[in-house]
Amino acid sequence: MIIKDFIKIFIQKNKTLLRNFSSLTALQISQYLFPLVTFPYLVRVLGPDGYGLVSFANAFIGYFTVLTDYGFHLSATKDISINRKNNPQKIEEIYSSVLGVKILLFLLSILIIVPILLFIPKFNDNAMIYFISFLAVFGTTLFPIWFFQGIEEMGYISSISILVKVFWVISIFLLVNSKDDIIILVSLNAISSILTGLIGLWIARIKFNLKLFIPTVEQIKYQLEDSWHYFLSNVSISLYTISNIFILGIFTNDTTVGYFSAADKIRYAIQNVTSTAGRTIFPHLSSEFLRSLEAGFSFIRKYVISMGSFVFLLSILLFLFSEQIVLLVLGEEYFKSVIVLKILSVLPFIIFASNVAGIQTMINLGFKKEFANIIIIAGILNIVLSLIIVPIYFEFGSAVAVVITELVVTIKMLSFLKRKNINVFKKATSEL
């Protein structure tokens, strides 16, 4: 009875958080698990070289996704969360100004990508694939996920996103049957992204009566300045995430990229099972810290105990069963991916730790400049490591470089918090 009463009280106190966790989980299913349905099919149909080409294209356009996001997934989410209860006019101002800046950044992206595709041979050879892949950035530019996260109302868009992905999955199996269908694949990716973005805008307009207006120069300037450190963090993070595939593609070939990116896709899928929780608690944690430091730290410690144990177990299982997972999901043609996956298996736990220390704690406590500095150093470190290791050890070098970089990020963030007398993990353990 005591356990039953405890569960009942917990659910009553955290209804909004649990509802949004469920909704965001459903959204993540549409964004990550649905592609896993097609993943074993695509890696076999396209082969390591074809899948490597698509992965390289995605890594390339990933830079433009970073540019158009500009850190608004953190800054705008936090601003909307703070103003959602008593300042609807401010919410509308944030919504319009953020979307306005993102659209301007997308137009800037077009001016950058067109000369690259026209005049650089590496990209000119497959210019159509790269440009169609780039159109997916327009969808992510429009999609106001930061707004829905900020108001902690993710349920409205989860079902729509799932429907779009169902269309995407069915289309993949019907239309993509060989390496010659790569253009069809990237076209379907772009169409699903744009549809999701447009529907997200429609829901924001219909359900929340948000009207778009042209932002002033001052509002644009404010958003750019307010999100600058988050943007630097995103750019630096991209230096040790998407840049690994990009650098690997520059120094090697599409087949080698295929070995690495296929293993990394599995790791990323496992990692995103838990990162859903991180995205869910961020706006809630912003409100908790606004209420009191004690409330914020209490919530973080409970989160570390519960989710940290689960992520640690996932990393161990991923290491132990790497070979079986690769053979089952990818097939024998990708046997070189086994060692890559074993190296990457530690990342879910390492990244969980850095997320708690950095995004959940440092950013919510106002240390965004210090957070950005750590990420910048890590990004530079990864580029240097990659340039040294990748030409010698290829896909294995890329895996080692990203693990070392993520470990450095986590250590530096925890060290910073320790200097501020904030030791979340130790305090959490002492409360067991």
N, C-alpha and C positions, 0 to 999 in steps of 0.2 A: 504493500500500500504506500509505503514511503517513497519508493521509486516511482510509482504511478503518479503520486501527487507532485513529485518533483518535476516529472516530465510535463505534466499539465500546467504547472506554474511557469515553467520555462517557455512553453509554447505560447502561453498568454502574453508573457512579457516581450516576446520576440516575434510576434505575428508578422509585422512588416518585414523584418529581416529575413525570416524563413520564407515568406511569400516571394520576396525578391530573389532569394537564393534559388528557389525552385524555378522562377521565371528566367533568371539568367542562365541557370543550368540548361533549360530547354533551348535558349538561344545559342549557348555554346555547343549543344548537340547538333544544331543546324549548321554551325560554322565549322566544327571540327570533326564530330563523329560521323556526320553524313559523308564528308569526303573520304573517311576511312572505309566506307562501304565500297566506294569506287577505287580506293587506293590499290588493293591487291590486283584488281582488274587492269588498271592503268599501267602499273609498273611492268606487267607482263605483256600487254599489248604494245606499249611504246618501247619497251626494252630499256636498258640502262642509258643508252645514248639519247633516245627520244625523251625519256623522263628527265634526264639531265638537262636537256635543252629547255624544257618547260620550267624546271626549277631555277635555272640560270635567269630566264626571263622574269620569273617572279621575284628573284633576288634583286634584279635590276630595277624593276618598277617599285620594289619595296622602298627605295630611297625617296621616291616621289610620294609614297604613302606617308612616310615620316615627315616630309616637308609640308604636306597639306594638313596633317594632323596637328603639327606644331605644338604638341603638348597639351592640347585642349582636353584630351581624355582625362587629364588630371586637374588642370586649372579650372576649366569650365565646369567639370563635375563638382569640384569643391565649392565654387562660387554659387552654383545653383542650389546645392545642398544647404548652404548657409542662408540663402534668401528665400527658400521655397515656401516657408510658412507665413511670412508676413510682408513680403514685398513682391507682389506679382508683376508690377511695372518693371522692376529691376530684372526679373526673370526674362521678360520679353526683350529687354535691352540686350542682355547677355546672349540670348538665343540669336537675335538678328545680327549682332556685331560679330559673333563667332562664326556663323555661317558665311557672312560677308567676307571675312578674312580668309576663310578656307577656300572660297570660290576664287578669290584673287590669287591665292597661292597655287591653285590648280591651273589658272591661266598662265602663271609664271612657269609652271612645270611643262606646259606645252611648248613654250618658247625655248626651254632647255632641251627637251627630248628630240625635237625635230632635227636640229643640226647634228646631234649625235647619230641619229639613224641615217642621215643623209651622207655624212662625211667620214665616219669611222668604220673601216672595213669589218671589224669584229661584229658590229651591230648591223651594218648595211646588208650583210649576207642573209639575215633573217629579219629584216626590218618590219615586215608585215606582222610576224608573230609578236615582236616586241611592242609594236604600236597598239595592236588589238589588246594585248595584255595590259597595256597602260590605261586603256579605257576603264578598267575596273577601278582605277583610282578615283574616277568621277563618282562612282557609287559610294565609296568610303568617304569621299568629301561631303556628300549630301547627307549621309546617314547620321542622324543626331543621337547616337548612342550615349554620348556624354550627357545629354539632356535627360534621357530616361533614367540613367544611373543617378544623376543628381537629385531627381525628385523621388527616387526609389520606387519607380513604377515601370518595371520591365515587362510585365505581363502582356501589355497591349501589342508589343512587337514580336514576341516570341513565336506566336502561332503563324504570323505572316512570314517570318523568316524561315520557319520550318517548311511552309508550303512552297516557298521559292526554291529551297534546297531539294525538296522532293521532285519538283520539275527538273532541276539540274541533274539529279541522280538518274532519273529515267532517261533524260536526253543523252547522258553520257553513254549508257548501255546501248541505246538505240543508234546513236550517230558516230561514236568513236570506236572504230573497229581495227585500225592499223596506224602505223607511224605517219601515214599520209594525212591523217585526220587531226593533226596537232592544231591546225588553225581553227578547226571546229571546236576543239577543246577549250582553247583560250577565248574564243568567242562566247562560248557558254559561260565561262567564268566571268567575263565582262558583263554579259546580259544579266546574270543573277545578282551581281553586285549593284548594278544600276537600278534594277527593280527593287531591291531591298532598300536602297537609299531613298528612292522616290516614295515608296510606301511609308517609310519612317517619317518623312516630311508631311505626308498626308495625315497620318495619325496625330502628329503633333498639332496640326492645324485643326482637325475635326474634334479630337477628344479634349484638347487643352486650350483651344481657341487662341493659339499663338499666331500672331500676325507678323509677317516679315516686312521690314522697312529697310531702306538704304542707310547703313550706319554712317555716322559723321567721321570726319578725319580724326577727331579726338578719340572717338570710341575705337576706331581701328588701331590707332597708336597705343591706346591703353591695353588692348588685348595682346598686341605684339610684345609690348614691354612686360606685361604681367606673366606671359607664358614663356618668356625668353629662356629662363633657366631650365624649364621643363623641355623646351625644344632642344637646347644643348644636350640635355640628358638623353633625349630620344635619338639625336644624331650620333651621340657617343655609343649608345646601346646598339645602334645599327652597325657600328664599326666592329662589334663582336657577335652579331647575330647574322643578319643578311650578308654582311661583308665576307663572311667565311665562304659561303657558296660563290659569291662574286669573284673573290680572289682565286679560289680554287678553279673556277672556270677560265680565268685569265691565264693561269699557269699550266693548266692541264687540258682535258677535253671533256666533252659532254658525258662520256661513259663514266669517267672518274667522278664527275659531279653527281651522276646518278647514284653511284654507290654511297656517297656521303649523304646526299639529300634524302634518299630513301630511309636510311637509318635515322637521320635526324627527324624525319617526319614521324617515325614511331615514337621517338623520345618526346617530341613536342606534343603528340597526342596524349601520352601518359601524363605529361606535365600539366596539360590544360584541364585534366580531370580535377586537379586541385587549384589551379589558378582562378577557376570560377569563383571559389570562395574568396580569394583575394580581391577580385573586382567587386564582389558583393559587399564586403565589409568596409571598403574604403570610404564611401559617402557616409555610411552609418558611423564609422569611427571619427570622421570629421565632426559630426554632430556631438559625439560623446566627448571628444576633447574640448569642444566649444562649451559643453556643460561643465566639465571639470577634468583636470589632469588625472585625478584618481579614477574616474569612470573610464577614461580612455585606456589607461594602463591595465586596469582590471580586465577589460574586454580583450586586449591584446594577449595577456597571459593565458587566458582560457583558450584563445584561438591557437596559441603556440602548442599547448598541451595536446589538444584534440587533433588538430590538423597535422601538426609536425610529426607525430607518431605514424600517422597514415602515410605521409609522403616518404618518410624514411623506409617504411616497409616496401613501398612501390619501387624505390630505387634499388633495394636489395633484390627483389624479384626480377626486375628488368636486367640486372647484371647476371643473375644465375641462369636465366632462361633466354638469353640473347640469341643463341644459335637456333633454338626451337622456334622463337618468334620470327626470326628472319626467314627461315625455311618455310614456315607456315604462311606468312603474310606476303613475302616478296618472291620466294622461289629460289631454286638452286643457282640461278643466273646471278643472284646478288650475294653470293656467299662471302665476298669481300666486305660486305656490310656488317658482318657479325662482330668483328673486332672494333669497328667504328661504334657500334651500338653499345658494346661493353664499356668503352671509354666514356661515352656520353651518358651512361646510366646513372652516374652520380649527380647529374645536373638537376633533376627535379627537386632533390632535397637542398642542394646548394642554393638554387634560385628561390626556393621557398624561404630560406633563411634571409637572403638578401632582400626579398620583398617585404618581409616583416620589419627588418631593420631600416630599410630605405624608404620605400613608398608608404608603408603603414605608419611608421614611427617618425622618421626624419622629416618627411614632407608635412605630415599633420602637425608637427611641432614647429614648423616654420623654417626648417633648415634646408630649404630648397637649393640655395646657392652651394652649400657644402655637399649636398647630394649630387648636384650637377658636376662639381669639381671631381668627385670620386669617379663618376661615370666617364668623364672626359679622359682622365688618366687611364682608366681601364680600356677605353676605346683605342687610344694610342698604343697601349701595350699590346693589344690583340693584333693590330695592324703590323707592328714590328715583329711580333712572334710569327704571324702568318707569312710575312715576306721572307723570314729566315727558314721556317720549318716546311711550309707547303711545297716549295720547289724540290725538296728532298724526299719528304715522306707522304706527299700528296694528301689523300683523304684522311689518313691517320694523323697527319700533321695538323690538319684543320680541326679535328676532334680534340687533340691535345691542347691546341691554342685556345679554344673556346672554354675548355674546362679550367685551365690555369687562370684565364681572365675572370671567369665567374667566381672562382675561389678568392682571387684578389679583391674583387668587388665586395664580397661578403665580409672578408676579414677587415677591410678598411672601414666599412660601415659600422660593424660591431665595435671596432676600436674607437671610432668617433663617439658612439653612444656611451662607451665605457668612460671616456674622458669627461663626458657630461653627467657621469654618475647614473646612467640609465643602462641597466643590464637586464633586458627583457627576459632572456632565456634562463638566466640564473634565478631571477625572482619567480619566474613561472614554476621552475622546478621546486623551489623552496615552499611553494604553496600546495604541492601535491599532498 
